[in-house]
């Protein structure tokens, strides 16, 4: 469940809100649900769709289908309730991630259905996708010469949709249409990453439909997308700090912090261009290694505890001009991101970019990743032409709904302090931090059990978060094949 991008210089993460004065059930289609299956799940699921208007202000205009999947409860003791899993991105398909949601919510699923909805513009719900890149394209791409304006124009021209209608407020309306269409009286929300924004909007606009809420990797309503630049820099520093505090890692990479700085400086001045072997196909390929590509590869690796353990080795080998480990990171990330970039742009350009103040821009410019994103947004968002959200969008959520907020101490996108910002007006909320988790705590810890407790009891005080403190750290790789120090002389 990741809040990230397909292209190294594209906009990252998103947020948003607004109010639609539209009858929720007016455009719902007759029930056309049927049995189906999802990748990674052997269970028979219930699939279907509802028809909604693309633009609520044009009720006789174009219609689109909003697709949903229901993962049935093992022993349904609350048929009037469901757990709604909301995906990240913005731009990810919830249905494509059905197996992941089921793993994270498996205990809560014992007694309640899991409902997944492909948000408009994603997955099967009129996906606003642009041409992606294969690994060879990524390797040779010169990020320093990447034309964000051309990219945005070409992408927008390919989309058969009114992209201005694919923001979070319209999607929230669709979610309610599906809930009422399926007859659920109450929902338990689980939102991850950008999905926490959608969950908070649900809390604001339709509190009567909600019983509990879990926010995992919290994006506060008030936070700008560009603040993620500081979060990435923080996570990079934590990797180096952890290495320096680990006896074997420190002995193997005694100058890691210095090497990291020197690699960035060297690539910023002179990108590397050389022939390499494609790590997947073995074919000869051209590598154009820029500072942005180097940092982009490391950034995505920070989301996985297992891949994070490769970073000291990768940084050190890149410093020694051995790019094979970095190529390995790029290969692992190839195909792992399937964001609908048109929907992504609709969210970010309508809800974050217009809210950038001089102070926020100055803050973003303090990190390399923040500079990259700021440049990309400034170039591409005018092309997309998405109307700005109302100024009230960034107001904190006032709510007494039982709400669990989850943070990973090593999160490279949504640090724990963001959850504290989000909960300032939540009167029935509890924030738990996993000291060893990165992004998406429920996928890396016992948090699924805690979510089940909340769903069963509706009581945040009934949750025992001690299990989150279990040390699940991965040892750093000290060479290409092991986390153990090599014998002296080897």
C-alpha positions as CSV (number, residue, x, y, z in Angstrom):
1,X,0.0,0.0,0.0
2,X,2.3,2.6,-1.0
3,X,1.9,6.4,-1.4
4,X,4.2,6.8,-4.5
5,X,5.0,7.2,-8.1
6,X,5.7,5.5,-11.4
7,X,8.2,8.0,-12.8
8,X,11.1,9.1,-10.8
9,X,10.1,12.8,-11.1
10,X,6.4,12.6,-11.1
11,X,4.3,14.0,-8.3
12,X,4.2,11.9,-5.1
13,X,1.4,11.3,-2.6
14,X,-1.9,13.2,-2.4
15,X,-4.6,14.6,-0.2
16,X,-8.1,16.3,-0.4
17,X,-11.8,17.2,0.2
18,X,-15.1,19.1,-0.5
19,X,-18.9,18.8,-0.4
20,X,-21.4,17.5,-3.0
21,X,-25.0,18.4,-2.7
22,X,-26.2,15.3,-4.6
23,X,-28.6,12.5,-3.8
24,X,-26.3,9.5,-3.0
25,X,-28.5,6.7,-4.5
26,X,-29.8,8.6,-7.5
27,X,-27.4,7.0,-9.9
28,X,-26.9,3.5,-8.4
29,X,-27.5,0.7,-10.9
30,X,-29.4,-2.4,-10.2
31,X,-27.5,-5.1,-8.3
32,X,-25.4,-6.9,-10.9
33,X,-23.1,-8.6,-8.4
34,X,-21.7,-12.1,-9.2
35,X,-19.1,-14.5,-7.9
36,X,-15.5,-14.0,-8.7
37,X,-11.9,-14.5,-7.6
38,X,-8.9,-12.3,-6.9
39,X,-5.2,-12.9,-7.3
40,X,-3.7,-14.4,-4.3
41,X,-7.1,-15.5,-2.7
42,X,-8.7,-18.9,-3.1
43,X,-12.0,-17.7,-1.6
44,X,-15.0,-17.0,-3.8
45,X,-15.8,-13.3,-3.6
46,X,-18.7,-11.1,-4.5
47,X,-18.0,-8.6,-7.3
48,X,-20.2,-5.9,-8.8
49,X,-20.4,-2.3,-9.7
50,X,-22.7,0.7,-9.4
51,X,-23.2,3.3,-12.1
52,X,-22.6,7.0,-11.1
53,X,-22.4,10.2,-13.1
54,X,-18.9,11.4,-13.8
55,X,-19.8,15.0,-13.1
56,X,-22.5,15.4,-10.3
57,X,-23.3,18.8,-11.8
58,X,-24.3,17.2,-15.1
59,X,-26.8,14.4,-13.9
60,X,-27.6,13.6,-17.6
61,X,-24.0,13.5,-18.6
62,X,-21.5,10.7,-18.9
63,X,-21.8,7.7,-16.6
64,X,-19.0,5.6,-15.1
65,X,-18.9,2.2,-13.3
66,X,-17.5,2.0,-9.8
67,X,-16.4,-1.5,-9.1
68,X,-16.3,-3.3,-5.7
69,X,-15.4,-6.6,-4.2
70,X,-16.7,-8.2,-1.0
71,X,-14.4,-10.7,0.8
72,X,-17.0,-12.6,2.8
73,X,-16.7,-13.0,6.6
74,X,-15.6,-16.5,7.8
75,X,-18.6,-16.6,10.2
76,X,-20.6,-13.4,9.7
77,X,-21.9,-12.3,13.1
78,X,-22.6,-8.7,11.9
79,X,-24.1,-8.8,8.4
80,X,-25.1,-5.2,8.7
81,X,-21.5,-4.1,9.0
82,X,-18.4,-4.3,6.8
83,X,-14.7,-3.3,7.0
84,X,-13.9,-0.9,4.1
85,X,-10.3,-1.0,3.1
86,X,-9.1,2.1,1.3
87,X,-5.9,2.0,-0.8
88,X,-3.1,4.5,-1.0
89,X,-1.3,6.3,-3.8
90,X,-3.3,8.2,-4.7
91,X,-3.9,6.0,-7.7
92,X,-3.7,2.4,-6.4
93,X,-6.4,-0.1,-6.9
94,X,-7.9,-1.5,-3.7
95,X,-9.2,-4.6,-5.6
96,X,-5.8,-5.4,-7.1
97,X,-4.5,-5.4,-3.5
98,X,-7.3,-7.7,-2.2
99,X,-4.9,-10.4,-1.0
100,X,-2.9,-7.8,1.0
101,X,-6.0,-6.4,2.6
102,X,-7.2,-9.9,3.5
103,X,-3.8,-10.7,5.2
104,X,-3.8,-7.5,7.2
105,X,-7.5,-7.8,8.2
106,X,-7.7,-11.5,8.4
107,X,-8.6,-11.6,12.1
108,X,-11.2,-8.9,11.8
109,X,-12.6,-10.8,8.8
110,X,-13.6,-13.7,11.0
111,X,-16.9,-11.9,11.8
112,X,-17.3,-9.2,9.2
113,X,-17.1,-8.8,5.5
114,X,-14.2,-6.8,3.9
115,X,-15.4,-4.4,1.3
116,X,-12.9,-3.1,-1.3
117,X,-13.8,-0.3,-3.8
118,X,-11.7,0.8,-6.8
119,X,-11.8,4.5,-6.3
120,X,-12.9,6.4,-9.5
121,X,-9.9,6.7,-11.8
122,X,-8.2,3.5,-10.5
123,X,-8.4,-0.2,-11.2
124,X,-11.6,-1.2,-12.9
125,X,-13.3,2.1,-12.1
126,X,-12.5,4.0,-15.3
127,X,-8.7,3.9,-14.6
128,X,-6.9,7.0,-15.7
129,X,-3.6,5.4,-16.6
130,X,-0.8,6.8,-18.8
131,X,2.0,4.9,-20.5
132,X,4.4,3.3,-18.1
133,X,8.0,2.4,-18.4
134,X,9.8,-0.9,-18.5
135,X,13.0,-1.5,-16.6
136,X,15.2,-0.7,-19.7
137,X,13.4,2.7,-20.1
138,X,13.9,3.5,-16.4
139,X,17.6,2.6,-16.6
140,X,18.3,4.8,-19.6
141,X,16.0,7.7,-18.7
142,X,17.9,10.9,-18.0
143,X,16.0,12.4,-15.1
144,X,17.8,15.7,-15.4
145,X,16.3,16.2,-18.9
146,X,12.9,14.8,-18.1
147,X,10.2,17.1,-19.6
148,X,7.3,17.2,-17.1
149,X,5.3,19.5,-19.3
150,X,5.4,17.2,-22.3
151,X,4.7,14.2,-20.1
152,X,1.6,15.9,-18.6
153,X,0.3,17.0,-22.0
154,X,0.7,13.6,-23.5
155,X,-0.9,11.8,-20.6
156,X,-3.9,14.2,-20.4
157,X,-4.5,13.9,-24.1
158,X,-4.8,10.1,-23.9
159,X,-7.4,10.1,-21.2
160,X,-11.1,9.8,-22.2
161,X,-12.4,11.5,-19.1
162,X,-13.1,14.8,-17.4
163,X,-10.1,14.6,-15.1
164,X,-11.3,17.5,-12.9
165,X,-14.0,15.0,-11.6
166,X,-11.6,12.5,-10.1
167,X,-10.7,14.0,-6.8
168,X,-11.4,12.7,-3.3
169,X,-14.7,14.5,-2.8
170,X,-16.3,12.8,-5.8
171,X,-14.8,9.5,-4.8
172,X,-16.2,9.8,-1.3
173,X,-19.7,10.2,-2.8
174,X,-19.1,7.0,-4.8
175,X,-18.1,5.1,-1.6
176,X,-21.4,6.1,0.0
177,X,-23.3,5.0,-3.1
178,X,-21.7,1.5,-2.8
179,X,-22.3,1.2,0.9
180,X,-26.0,2.0,0.5
181,X,-26.2,-0.2,-2.6
182,X,-25.0,-3.2,-0.6
183,X,-27.1,-2.4,2.4
184,X,-24.4,-2.0,5.0
185,X,-25.7,0.1,7.9
186,X,-22.2,0.8,9.4
187,X,-18.6,0.6,8.2
188,X,-15.4,0.1,10.0
189,X,-12.8,2.0,8.0
190,X,-9.2,0.9,7.4
191,X,-7.2,3.5,5.4
192,X,-3.5,3.3,4.6
193,X,-1.3,6.1,3.4
194,X,-3.4,8.4,1.1
195,X,-6.3,6.2,2.1
196,X,-6.1,7.8,5.6
197,X,-7.1,11.0,3.9
198,X,-10.2,9.4,2.4
199,X,-11.0,7.9,5.8
200,X,-10.8,11.3,7.5
201,X,-13.0,12.8,4.8
202,X,-15.5,10.0,5.5
203,X,-15.4,10.9,9.2
204,X,-16.1,14.5,8.4
205,X,-18.9,14.1,5.8
206,X,-20.7,10.8,6.8
207,X,-20.0,10.1,10.5
208,X,-23.4,8.5,10.9
209,X,-22.2,5.7,8.6
210,X,-19.1,4.8,10.6
211,X,-18.5,2.7,13.6
212,X,-14.7,2.7,14.0
213,X,-11.8,4.0,12.0
214,X,-8.2,2.9,11.7
215,X,-5.6,5.2,10.1
216,X,-2.4,3.5,9.1
217,X,0.5,5.8,8.0
218,X,-1.4,9.0,8.7
219,X,-1.6,11.9,6.3
220,X,-3.1,14.9,8.2
221,X,-5.7,17.0,6.5
222,X,-3.4,20.0,7.0
223,X,-0.3,18.5,5.6
224,X,1.1,19.4,2.2
225,X,2.3,16.7,-0.1
226,X,5.7,18.3,-0.3
227,X,6.3,17.8,3.4
228,X,7.1,14.2,2.4
229,X,10.6,15.5,1.3
230,X,11.6,16.1,5.0
231,X,10.1,12.7,5.9
232,X,12.3,10.9,3.3
233,X,15.4,12.7,4.5
234,X,14.5,11.7,8.1
235,X,14.2,8.1,7.0
236,X,17.5,8.2,5.2
237,X,19.2,9.5,8.3
238,X,17.6,6.8,10.4
239,X,19.1,4.1,8.1
240,X,22.6,5.6,8.6
241,X,22.0,6.1,12.3
242,X,21.0,2.5,12.7
243,X,24.1,1.3,10.8
244,X,26.3,3.5,13.0
245,X,24.8,1.9,16.1
246,X,25.2,-1.6,14.8
247,X,28.7,-3.0,15.6
248,X,29.0,-5.1,12.4
249,X,27.5,-2.5,10.1
250,X,29.7,0.2,11.5
251,X,32.8,-1.9,11.1
252,X,31.9,-2.8,7.5
253,X,30.9,0.7,6.5
254,X,32.7,3.1,8.8
255,X,32.3,6.1,6.4
256,X,28.8,5.4,5.2
257,X,27.4,8.9,5.9
258,X,30.3,10.5,4.1
259,X,30.0,8.2,1.2
260,X,26.3,8.9,0.9
261,X,27.0,12.6,0.7
262,X,29.8,12.2,-1.8
263,X,27.8,10.0,-4.1
264,X,25.0,12.6,-4.3
265,X,27.4,15.4,-4.9
266,X,29.2,13.5,-7.7
267,X,26.0,12.5,-9.5
268,X,24.6,16.0,-9.2
269,X,27.7,17.3,-11.0
270,X,28.2,14.5,-13.5
271,X,25.6,11.7,-14.1
272,X,27.0,8.3,-14.8
273,X,26.4,6.9,-18.3
274,X,27.6,3.4,-19.0
275,X,26.6,0.0,-20.4
276,X,25.3,-2.5,-17.9
277,X,23.5,-5.8,-17.9
278,X,19.7,-5.6,-17.4
279,X,19.3,-7.3,-14.0
280,X,16.2,-9.1,-15.2
281,X,16.9,-10.1,-18.8
282,X,20.7,-10.0,-18.9
283,X,20.6,-8.0,-22.1
284,X,23.0,-5.1,-22.5
285,X,21.4,-1.9,-21.4
286,X,22.3,1.8,-21.0
287,X,22.4,3.1,-17.5
288,X,22.0,6.8,-17.0
289,X,22.5,7.3,-13.3
290,X,21.5,10.7,-12.0
291,X,21.3,11.9,-8.4
292,X,17.5,11.8,-8.7
293,X,17.4,8.2,-9.9
294,X,19.8,7.2,-7.1
295,X,17.7,8.8,-4.4
296,X,14.5,7.6,-6.0
297,X,15.7,4.0,-5.8
298,X,16.8,4.4,-2.2
299,X,13.5,6.1,-1.3
300,X,11.3,3.2,-2.5
301,X,13.6,0.7,-0.7
302,X,12.9,2.5,2.6
303,X,9.3,1.2,2.6
304,X,10.2,-2.4,3.1
305,X,12.1,-3.5,6.2
306,X,13.7,-6.4,4.2
307,X,14.9,-4.2,1.3
308,X,15.9,-1.4,3.8
309,X,18.5,-3.8,5.1
310,X,20.3,-3.6,1.7
311,X,20.8,0.1,1.7
312,X,24.2,0.5,3.5
313,X,25.7,-2.1,1.1
314,X,24.1,-0.4,-1.9
315,X,25.3,3.0,-0.9
316,X,28.8,1.7,-0.3
317,X,29.0,-0.2,-3.6
318,X,27.7,2.8,-5.5
319,X,30.4,4.9,-3.9
320,X,32.9,2.3,-5.2
321,X,31.3,2.6,-8.7
322,X,29.8,-0.9,-8.5
323,X,26.2,-0.2,-9.7
324,X,25.0,-3.8,-9.6
325,X,23.3,-3.6,-6.2
326,X,21.5,-0.4,-7.2
327,X,20.4,-2.2,-10.4
328,X,19.0,-4.9,-8.2
329,X,16.9,-2.4,-6.2
330,X,15.6,-0.9,-9.5
331,X,14.7,-4.4,-10.7
332,X,12.8,-5.3,-7.5
333,X,10.8,-2.1,-7.8
334,X,10.0,-2.6,-11.5
335,X,6.3,-3.3,-11.9
336,X,5.6,-3.0,-8.2
337,X,3.9,0.4,-8.7
338,X,0.7,0.6,-10.7
339,X,-0.6,4.1,-10.1
340,X,-3.3,5.6,-12.2
341,X,-1.4,8.8,-12.9
342,X,-4.3,10.8,-14.2
343,X,-6.2,10.2,-11.0
344,X,-3.0,10.9,-9.1
345,X,-2.6,14.3,-10.8
346,X,-6.3,15.1,-10.2
347,X,-5.7,14.7,-6.4
348,X,-2.3,16.3,-6.0
349,X,-2.8,19.2,-8.4
350,X,-6.2,20.0,-7.1
351,X,-5.6,19.6,-3.4
352,X,-1.9,20.1,-2.6
353,X,-0.3,22.3,-5.1
354,X,-2.7,25.2,-4.8
355,X,-2.1,25.2,-1.0
356,X,1.6,25.7,-1.2
357,X,2.6,28.9,0.6
358,X,5.9,30.6,0.5
359,X,6.8,29.0,3.8
360,X,5.9,25.5,2.6
361,X,7.9,26.0,-0.6
362,X,10.9,27.1,1.5
363,X,10.5,24.0,3.6
364,X,10.3,21.8,0.6
365,X,13.5,23.3,-0.9
366,X,15.5,22.1,2.1
367,X,15.5,18.5,0.9
368,X,16.6,17.2,-2.5
369,X,13.4,15.1,-2.9
370,X,11.3,18.2,-1.9
371,X,13.0,20.2,-4.6
372,X,12.4,17.5,-7.2
373,X,8.7,17.3,-6.3
374,X,8.2,21.1,-6.2
375,X,9.7,21.4,-9.7
376,X,7.6,18.6,-11.1
377,X,4.3,20.0,-9.6
378,X,5.1,23.6,-10.8
379,X,5.7,22.3,-14.3
380,X,2.9,19.7,-14.6
381,X,-0.1,21.0,-12.5
382,X,-0.8,24.0,-14.8
383,X,-1.2,21.6,-17.7
384,X,-3.7,19.4,-15.8
385,X,-5.8,22.4,-14.8
386,X,-7.5,20.9,-11.8
387,X,-9.7,23.4,-9.8
388,X,-8.4,24.0,-6.3
389,X,-10.2,22.6,-3.3
390,X,-11.9,24.8,-0.8
391,X,-9.7,26.4,1.8
392,X,-11.6,24.5,4.5
393,X,-10.1,21.3,3.2
394,X,-7.1,21.4,5.5
395,X,-9.1,21.8,8.8
396,X,-8.4,19.0,11.3
397,X,-11.2,16.5,11.7
398,X,-13.4,16.9,14.7
399,X,-14.8,13.5,15.7
400,X,-15.7,11.2,18.6
401,X,-15.7,8.0,16.5
402,X,-13.4,5.4,18.0
403,X,-10.2,5.9,16.0
404,X,-6.9,4.0,16.1
405,X,-3.9,5.8,14.5
406,X,-0.8,3.7,13.6
407,X,2.7,4.9,12.8
408,X,6.0,3.3,12.0
409,X,9.0,5.0,13.6
410,X,11.0,4.4,10.5
411,X,8.3,5.5,8.0
412,X,9.8,7.3,5.0
413,X,6.5,9.0,4.1
414,X,4.3,9.6,7.1
415,X,6.3,10.1,10.3
416,X,4.6,9.6,13.7
417,X,4.3,13.4,14.3
418,X,1.8,13.5,11.4
419,X,-0.6,11.3,13.3
420,X,-0.3,13.7,16.3
421,X,-1.3,16.5,14.0
422,X,-4.3,14.6,12.6
423,X,-5.8,13.7,16.0
424,X,-5.7,17.1,17.6
425,X,-9.5,17.3,17.5
426,X,-10.4,13.6,17.7
427,X,-11.8,13.1,21.2
428,X,-11.9,9.3,21.1
429,X,-8.6,8.5,19.4
430,X,-5.4,6.6,20.3
431,X,-2.0,6.7,18.6
432,X,0.3,3.7,18.7
433,X,3.8,3.7,17.2
434,X,5.7,0.6,16.1
435,X,9.4,1.3,16.8
436,X,10.6,-1.0,14.0
437,X,8.0,-0.6,11.3
438,X,8.3,1.5,8.2
439,X,5.2,2.4,6.1
440,X,2.0,0.4,6.5
441,X,2.2,-0.9,10.0
442,X,-0.5,-3.5,9.7
443,X,1.6,-5.3,7.0
444,X,4.6,-5.6,9.3
445,X,3.4,-6.2,12.8
446,X,0.6,-7.5,15.0
447,X,-1.5,-4.4,14.2
448,X,-4.1,-6.6,12.4
449,X,-5.0,-8.1,15.8
450,X,-5.3,-4.6,17.3
451,X,-7.7,-3.6,14.5
452,X,-9.8,-6.7,15.1
453,X,-10.0,-5.7,18.8
454,X,-11.2,-2.3,17.9
455,X,-13.8,-3.6,15.4
456,X,-15.1,-6.1,18.0
457,X,-15.2,-3.7,21.0
458,X,-15.6,-0.2,19.5
459,X,-13.2,0.8,22.3
460,X,-9.7,2.2,21.7
461,X,-8.9,1.7,25.3
462,X,-9.4,-2.0,25.0
463,X,-6.4,-2.3,22.7
464,X,-3.2,-3.6,24.1
465,X,-0.4,-2.3,21.9
466,X,2.5,-3.9,23.6
467,X,3.0,-6.4,20.7
468,X,4.0,-3.6,18.5
469,X,7.2,-3.3,20.4
470,X,8.4,-6.7,19.2
471,X,11.9,-6.4,17.7
472,X,11.4,-7.4,14.1
473,X,14.4,-5.6,12.6
474,X,16.3,-7.1,9.7
475,X,20.1,-7.2,10.0
476,X,22.0,-5.1,7.5
477,X,23.7,-6.9,4.6
478,X,27.4,-6.7,5.1
479,X,28.2,-8.1,1.6
480,X,26.2,-9.3,-1.4
481,X,25.0,-12.5,0.2
482,X,24.9,-12.4,4.0
483,X,24.2,-10.3,7.0
484,X,27.1,-12.0,8.9
485,X,30.6,-10.6,8.9
486,X,33.1,-12.4,6.7
487,X,36.0,-14.1,8.4
488,X,39.2,-11.9,8.5
489,X,41.2,-12.1,5.3
490,X,38.1,-13.0,3.2
